[in-house]
Amino acid sequence: MMLRLHTFLLALLISYTPLLSFADDDPAHHGMHHSMLEIPEGAAVPQVELHVTPDSKSGWNLHLVTQNFQFAPANLDKKETYQFSEGHAHLYVNGQKITRLYSPWYYLPRLVTGSYEIVVTLNTNGHQDLMYQGQRIEAKVQLDVP
């Protein structure tokens, strides 16, 4: 019962609190504004696909499929290891950062009825958005919850 209440409250917060970030307390990280790292021409460009499927009990399972990119949480915030072929992802729901992703799978709790834009970005371990030809490397899914 308590888990259901917690999940319901989290879903309400995601849906009805557009200025709230669950990821950290730094106001600079609440939206989608980070420094950027441009992938050089000729380099293997990281890519990401996002698959969102209903969980068998409740909520949603997010699966990131990457190419030319490895999740490397052990190197987080180690400046000497920042590179564009490894790092982590950032998860946004309706433009608000929810969390960092350190692996390809994430469980998103039940969402209330509505329309959601789910976005994941690939980031260096220094939290820089990875960019290629001026475009952020990201994947988007539009999710309509009945």
N, C-alpha and C positions, 0 to 999 in steps of 0.2 A: 504494500500500500504506500509506504513512504517513498519507495523508488518511483512509483507512478506519479506521485505528487511532485517529486523533484524533476522528473522528466517533463511533466506538464508545465511547471513553472519555467524551466529552461526554454521550452518552446515558446511560451508567452514572451519571455524576455527577448528572444531572437526576433520575434514577429513585431513586437510593439515598442521596442526601445531602439530607435534608429541611431542614437548617439552613443550607445553602450558598446564597449569592446570587452570581450571575455578574455582576450589574449594577454594583455598586460596593462599596466597603469599609465603608460606613457601616452599622452594625448596625441603625439606625433604619429603613433602607430594605429590609431583608431580607423583610419580610412585606408585607401590604397596608395599611400604616398611614401615611398622609400627611395633611397638613392638607387642608381641604376648601374649595371655593368653591361656594356655592349659586347656581344659576341663578335670577334673579328671575322672578316671575310675569309673564306677558305677553311675555317675551323668546323669541326663536327658540331652542328647546332643542336642543343638539347630540345626535345619535344615532349609534350605531355598530352595525354588523352584522359578525360574524366568520364567514368561510368558510374551512374547512380541507379541503384536498384532497391526496391522495397525490402526491408528486413522481414524475415518470416514471422517475427513477433510484433515488432513496432519499429518505427523509425526508418532510417535509410542507410544503406551501405555504400560508401564511396570507395571507388577503386581507381587509383592513378596508374596509368601505364606510361612509362617514360622510355625515351631513347636518348642515348648519349648523355645520360645523367644518372648519378647514383645518390641515394640518400646516405648522408654521412653525418649523423648527429654527434658523433664523437669529436668532430672537428669544429663544432659550433663555437663561434667567437674567437677562434685561433687565427689571427690575421695572417700568419705565415702560410696557412693552408687554403685561403680563399681562392677558389677557382670556379670557372663556369661549368665544369663537368660534374660537380658534386655540390650538395647542400641540403636544403629542405624545401618544403612547399608552405605557402600560406593559404588558408581557407577563408573565403569571404562568403557571407550570405547577405544578399541584397546590399552589397557595398560595404558591409561592416566586417572587419576582421574578427574571426571567431577563434582561431588557434593556428599554431604551427603544426605541420605534419612531418613526422620523422620517418615515416614508412608509407608504403603505397595504399594501405587500408585505413579507413576511419569510419566509425559509427556515428551517425548524426541522429540524435533523438527525434522522436515524433514531432512533427510540425503541425501547427493548427492550419485549418483550411486557408488557402491563399496561393499566391504565385510567388515563387522564389527564384532568384538568379544565384546559382551556386558557381563560384569561380575559384580556381586554384591557380596560383602563380608559382613558378620555379624561382628559387632564391639561393644566393650564395650563403655560405655559413656566416657571412657578415651581414646578412639580411638584405643585400642588394637585390632588386628585381633584375632578373636576367632579361636582356633585350636583344633582338636581332632586327637589323634594318629599321631601327626606331620603334619597333613594336614589342610590347611586353610578351614574354613567353608564358602563355596561360591557356587554360581550357575552361569553357563555360557550358553549363547545362541549365536550361530553363525547366523548373520543376513546378508543376501545378498539383497542389494537394486538394483533393475533393473534400 
